[in-house]
Amino acid sequence: MWTEQFNSMLILMVMAALLRYSYELSGPTSNSSKEIRLFADTLPNKEVPKPISITPQQREWAEKAVNNYAQSQEKKWQRWNEAMFEKVK
């Protein structure tokens, strides 16, 4: 029913699957609670560190930059909405 080449390939695939299965079983077992604890250690702190001494002029520049960015984004989306939903005459 099957060709000789298919039989050879099937045997090879079964052997590869068994080899992989034995490799996975022989590996070190992991403790799930340990993994969760290690993951929790990588989470950032809830406290946000304060920036290192920003001058008042730098703070003013930053506020101005944020305001300009917000205004430009608002204009961009307003134009996009007008272009996408313009009234058809």
Residue pairs with C-beta under 8 A, 6 or more apart in sequence:
2 10
54 62
